[in-house]
Amino acid sequence: MTLVQTRRGPFPSESREPPRPQTAVLLRIESRLRERGSLSDRGTGLWPSASISGVPNPTNALQVLSGDVSRRTMTWDGISAEIIQCVSRDPVEFTFRAPYHLLLVYEEGVRNAGETAVGNLPTSTLRTLRRRLTFVPAGEEYREWQRPRVRSRVICLYFDPARMPMSSGARAAAPLLSPRVLFESNVLWETAVKLAAAMEDGSENKRYCEALTVVIAHELMRSQGIIRSRTPQARGGLAVWQQHIVARYIEEHLADTIPLAVLANLLNLSSYHFCRVFKESFGVPPRRYHRNRRIERARTLLADPAKSVTETALALGFGQTSSFTTAFRRATGISPTEWRRGLA
């Protein structure tokens, strides 16, 4: 089912108030909307009045205070998934606070300006949102506004806290989870993108989608330290913590030539064994993964009209524009100039 929700209004103020109880937050939002003239006396309709299998209707859970978006949702027992996509480049503002956990997975997104805040954590003004995630524990307040440079697309997952997975020896009480703002996790991101693709392919394969959400729930709890792996390395591939170390190093050295031995030494593995388990975990050899991430970063840099193709090539470690163009065309099928023209 696809629902389109449109709300327009003046761009939000960049100041941020400290978190308040849920009732106060609701009244504050209602007051703001009444001042904008976008709220009638019939009520806000902002917060869910009913739930489905213990999880709120996601089109009411994450609120769009301004901007135009399309929304697609699916709900299972204890989990709901939603795809929110901006249908224009108009400024957009989101807010959320409810007795449910929320994981936001940014599949696409680059903003000219904006802020993301959860609870008392420092506000982030990161521009490139793609491949980033934000986790909002139940009861915490989330706020975000942005002036999109490209049309943003975010996958939202809502979890019933009482049904989150725990280790067999964990206490029965719901664990205390920590908020996180725009962090990275290849496992969570890639699984969520698979889920979004399955939701949109028209196959209505709810069992497969539900299985993916269960995997996401387990990985989320593992990233919080609630579930711990008994073995340091998964059979046939790298453990999650090993994947994080290698992926982070590659991301920080995209413009450099990274010898295979350097990556292997990060995990105290031989080059041969590292290459095998890396491909098992990421689906491609280390060099190809490095090259693919370079091209992904190039797309982000090319989205900035103030940065020339030559500047982008140099920023990513290419000695000549021609070598960058060749690599970009090999990966995407078009030249950097053609790709930038397509954005316009």
N, C-alpha and C positions, 0 to 999 in steps of 0.2 A: 504494500500500500504506500502510495506517495502522497505526501501532504505538502502544500506550499503555504508558507506563512510569511506575510509581508508586514513590516512595521517601519515607518519612516519617522524621523524626528531630527532635531538639531544634534550636532555632534556632541558627545558627552564631555564633561569637564575632565581634565587630566588629574585632578586631585582625588585622593582615595581616603575613605573613612575607615576607621577600624571596624572589625567584625562586630556585629550585634546579634542578639537573639533573633531567631527566624521571624517572629512576629514583627519586630522592629524593622527588619530588612524589607519585609513585604510592604509595610506601611510607607517606608521611604520610597520604594519603587513606585507604589501607587501614587504617592504625592507628586513624584517627578512626572509621571505620565499625565496626571491631571493638569499640571502646569503646562505641559506641551499641547494639551487639548486633544490627546489621542485616546482618552479613556472616558467612557460614558459612566452614568450613575448605576449601571446594571452590575458593576463589579469588575474586578481585574481579570479573572480567569487565568492568572499567572501561575498559581500553584495547583498541583493536581488535587482534585477532589476525590479521586478513586484510584485504586491500584489494580493491576492485573498480575496475578500470581506473585504478589509481594513486591512488585517493582512498578513505579509510576509510569504512566504514559509518557514516553520520552519527549513527545512534542510539547508537553507542558513542563517538563523537568528543567531543561536548559532553555532559558528565556532569551529571545532575540529582541532587545530593546530598540534597535534601529538597524536598518539594512534589509535587503531582500535575499531570502534563502529558500532553497528547496530541501525537503526532508523526506527520508525513507526510513521506515522502522520495522523491526521484527522483535517479538517478545517470546521468551521461553519461561520456564519455571525458575524464577529467581534472578534472571538476567534479561536485559533489553539491550538491543543494539540499534544505533541510528546513524545515518549518513547525512551530514549537513553540508550543503554546498552553496557558496555565494553565487548568485546569478548575475551579479554586476560587480563593479569595482567601487561601489558607493561605500562610505564608512559604515562600519558595523560594530555593534556592541552586544556582548553576551553577559549573562549573569546566571548563577546557580547557587542554591543552598537547599538541601533536603536531607532526610535521614537515609540516604543511599550513597554508596561510593560511586564516583564518576571518574572514568579514564577517558581522556581526550587524546586521540591519535591524529596528528596533523599529516595527512597524506600529501597535501599540496598547500603551499602558503608562503608568500613573501610580502611583507608589509613595508610601506614607506615610513610609517610611524605607528606606534601603538604601545600598549602595556598589558601585561598578564600578571595577575596577582591571585594568590591563594592564601587565605588565613593571614597569619602574621609574617609569612615569608617575605623576603625582599622582592619588590616588584621587578619584573624582567621587561626590558625593552628590546629584546632580541628581534632582529629583522627577519631572518630566515627561519621559518617555522617548519618547513618540510623535514620529515623524519624525526620530529620532536614529539614528546608526550608530556601531558600534565595530569597529575593524579590529585583528585579532590576527595579526601575521606568524608564519610557521612558527617553532616553537621557543620563542615567548614564552608566558608564563603568563597566563591570563585567569581572573578570579574575580568573581562578582557574587552578591549576596544582596539580597533586597527583601521588604518587607511590601506586597503589592499593594493599591492602592486600587480598581483595576478589574482585570479579568482581562487579563493581559499576553499579547501575541502577538508573536513574533519570528521573522523569516525568517533562516535561517542558510545561508551559502554557503561551501563548502569547496573550495579550489583547490589543485591540484598545482603547486608553485612552478616546476617545470621546464617547465610548459606555459602559463605566463602570457605574454600578448602583450607585445612590445617593439617599439620603433622599429626601422626597417630598419638603422640605423647603430649600434644598441646592441651591446654586447659579448655574446657567447654565454653568459657566466656569468649565473646568476640574480641579478637586481638586489637590493640591500638595501632593504627596505621598512620604513617607520616605523610604529609602532603609533599608533593614534588612539582616543580615548575620547569617546564620545557627541558626535560632530561632526555637522554638517548637510550634506546634499547632496541637493537636489531631484531631480536626474537619477538618482542611484543609488537613492534611496528609491522614486520613482515606478516605475522599471523593476522593482525587486524586488517591489513590490506587484502589478504586472501579472503577474509570474511566479507569485506565490502564487495569484492568481485563476485562472490557467491550469492550475495543478496541481490545483485543487479543483473545476474545472467538469465533470470527468468525461469530457472529450473525449479524454483520453490523447494530446493533440497534443504529442508529445515533441520534434518538430523545432522547433516554435514556442518551447517552453520552453527548449530548448538554445540557440536564437538569442538569447533574452533573457539567458541567463547569459553568453554571449559578450560582449554589450553591456556587462553589468555589469563583467566582467573588464577590458575596455578602459577604461571610465570610471574604474575603481578605479586602474589604472595611470596614467591621465592625471592623476588627482587627486594622485598621488604624484610627478608630474613625470617618470615613466619614458617616457611617450608624450607628445609635444608636438604641438599642432595647428599646421600650417604657415600657416594663415590665421587672422587674429584674429577673424573672425566667420563662423559657419556660414551657408551659403546659405539664405536664407529665414527666418532667426531669429537669436537672440543666441548668442554663444559661451558655453561653459560658465562661464568666469570672469565674464562679464558677468551671466549669470543669478544667480550666487552673490552678486555685489555688490548687485543690485537686490533679490533675495529677502531678504538679510540686513538691508538698510535698511528694507524694509517690516515685517519681523519686529520690528525695534527701535522702530518708530513705529506700532504697531497702533492705539494710542489717539488718534493725531493724524490730521488731515486732510492728506493728502499731495497737493499739486498735481502734475499730470502733468509740468510743466516741471522740477520738482525731480528727479524720477526720470530724466528724459531728460538732464539736466545731469550726472548721475552718470557717464554713458557718453559725454558730449559728442555727443549726437545731437539732432536736431530732435524736437519733440514728436510730429509726424505720423509720422516714420519710427520713432521709439521705440515708439509705440503699435502699429504694424503688426508689428514684429519681436517685441515682447513677446507679443502674442496668438499669433504663430506658434510661439513657444517654450513658453508656459505653457498654451495652449489657451483662454484667456479674456483679456479686456481688463484693464489694470492695476487699474482701480477695482473690478472684480468680484473679482479675485484678492485685493485688499486686504480686501474685505468677507468673502470666504470664509475668509481666515485669521483675521479677527476672530471669526467664529463658531466656528472650530475652537478658538481660545483660550478662548472663552466656555464651551465644553463642558468644557474642563479645569478652569476655575475653578469651574464649577457642581458638579463632582464633589466639591468640598470642602464638606461640610455646614455648616461654620462660617461660610461666606461667603454672604451673602444675595444675592438676585437684583439688588437695587438696588446693592449694593457691586460686583457683577460688571459691571453696566452702566456705572457710573462709572469703573471701572478700565479699561474699553475705550473710553472717550471718548464714551459716549452721555449726553446731557444729561438725559434722562428715562428712567425705567424703561419707559414705554409705547413709546417709539421703539425701545428695545432689544428688547422683546418682539415688536414688529412685524417687525423685521429677523430675529430668530431664527426666528420662525414661518414667514416667507417662505422661509428657507433650509432648514429642517428639517421643516416641516409641523406642528410642535407648539410649544407655548409652553415657555419655560425651566423653569417649575414642573413641567409634565408630563414634560419630559425628565429632570429630577432625580428625580421620583417613579419613573420607569422604572428608574433605577439601583438604587433600594432594592429 
